[in-house]
Amino acid sequence: MSTIFLLAILLLGFLITFQIAKASEYVSVLKGEQKTFEQNNRINGFLFFAFLVLGLVGVYWCNELFKDRILPDAASEHGVKIDRMLYITIIITGIVFIITQILLFWFAYKYQYSEKRTAFYYPHNNRLEVIWTVVPAIALTVLVGFGLYYWYQITGDAPENAQVVEVTGKQFNWIYRYAGKDKVFGKKYYRNIDDGKNNLLGLIWEDKAAQDDIVQSGGELYVVQNKPVKLVINSRDVIHDVGLAHFRMKMDAVPGTPTTMWFTPLYTSAEMKAKTNNPDFEYEISCDQMCGKSHYSMRGVIKVVSQDEFNLWMAKQKANYAQIQEANAPATGADSTKAATAATDIPVRSIALKGK
């Protein structure tokens, strides 16, 4: 009932405003203010033309000023293709925009009100309607086709030699998991998640494949230059979104429904610092989905390194299982300490040897 009453009030307000405007127009005519109206009309026509010129100059100036300040060149193979698609879209829509804006404001200036001119009644033209329907439809079909083609590449099967990293979102940071020596991710179960026991992903320790998995909360995500990397994306709580702006990639992180995407980094972090002339540059992983009050802080850093640098970094990491074993080792007793140290060293030495 209250909704109907509110709509009635709005309708009544519109009718009152309309009647006041009409009454004001009639009063102006009766008072001999027609000439004032015509003068104002000429001024408005000139302002339309001035706005056209200044607006187009402003669009060009903003493009020149900000085109290199928003994001640097795409840093992945897919990103280059996506940028190309966007440039094609901007060119097509930009041409249409310029033509329509010129016609809009020029017509407002050229065909402003005049007592000496009679409006030409032109209600229908089949040929024009076919042209302005078919041409945009073809253009949009081509653009959508490009988008679908690149989308299927991004979300399709990654190459067999791709590096696989699991990325899990939680309020309010990212958790990364790398497969250990066996190159296989261990099983996990959400009921096993226990932050207090350092089991952030709920890994099942009875599964030997899980015992050499490397798990990191926050920090930096390491990937290899010129090597495909596949991200297996999950969420521990609410919907997040893995945003990789420099690589032109993004994908939702949905609780209980793993998603994937893959890309090939083109430049190392050091190369991008030189390329952008910014010594503080870092590749960023952000959450592009509002996920709570601290959403703004859900930011991580991606390090793109060479294969040798990645091997060296991996050799320094401890498996999640080894960290737990070390933490649970008795405070005294040489045998227990040696056992925990041995459990920690096994995967590290294996990785180090492989890196050599």
Stockholm file with secondary structure:
# STOCKHOLM 1.0

chainA/1-356         MSTIFLLAILLLGFLITFQIAKASEYVSVLKGEQKTFEQNNRINGFLFFAFLVLGLVGVYWCNELFKDRILPDAASEHGVKIDRMLYITIIITGIVFIITQILLFWFAYKYQYSEKRTAFYYPHNNRLEVIWTVVPAIALTVLVGFGLYYWYQITGDAPENAQVVEVTGKQFNWIYRYAGKDKVFGKKYYRNIDDGKNNLLGLIWEDKAAQDDIVQSGGELYVVQNKPVKLVINSRDVIHDVGLAHFRMKMDAVPGTPTTMWFTPLYTSAEMKAKTNNPDFEYEISCDQMCGKSHYSMRGVIKVVSQDEFNLWMAKQKANYAQIQEANAPATGADSTKAATAATDIPVRSIALKGK
#=GR chainA/1-356 SS CHHHHHHHHHHHHHHHHHHHHHHHHHHHHHTTCHHHHHHHHHHHHHHHHHHHHHHHHHHHHHHHHHTTTSCCSCCBHHHHHHHHHHHHHHHHHHHHHHHHHHHHHHHHHHTCCCTTCCCCCCCCCHHHHHHHHHHHHHHHHHHHHHHHHHHHHHHSCCCTTCEEEEEEEETTEEEEEECCTTCCCCCBCGGGCBGGGTBSSCBCTTSGGGTTCEEEESSEEEEETTSCEEEEEEESSSCEEEEEGGGTEEEEEBBTBCEEEEECBCSCHHHHHHHTTCTTCCEEEEECSCCSTTGGGCEEEEEEECHHHHHHHHHTCCCHHHHHHHHHSCSSCHHHHHHHHHHHHHHHHHHHHHHC
#=GC SS_cons         CHHHHHHHHHHHHHHHHHHHHHHHHHHHHHTTCHHHHHHHHHHHHHHHHHHHHHHHHHHHHHHHHHTTTSCCSCCBHHHHHHHHHHHHHHHHHHHHHHHHHHHHHHHHHHTCCCTTCCCCCCCCCHHHHHHHHHHHHHHHHHHHHHHHHHHHHHHSCCCTTCEEEEEEEETTEEEEEECCTTCCCCCBCGGGCBGGGTBSSCBCTTSGGGTTCEEEESSEEEEETTSCEEEEEEESSSCEEEEEGGGTEEEEEBBTBCEEEEECBCSCHHHHHHHTTCTTCCEEEEECSCCSTTGGGCEEEEEEECHHHHHHHHHTCCCHHHHHHHHHSCSSCHHHHHHHHHHHHHHHHHHHHHHC
//
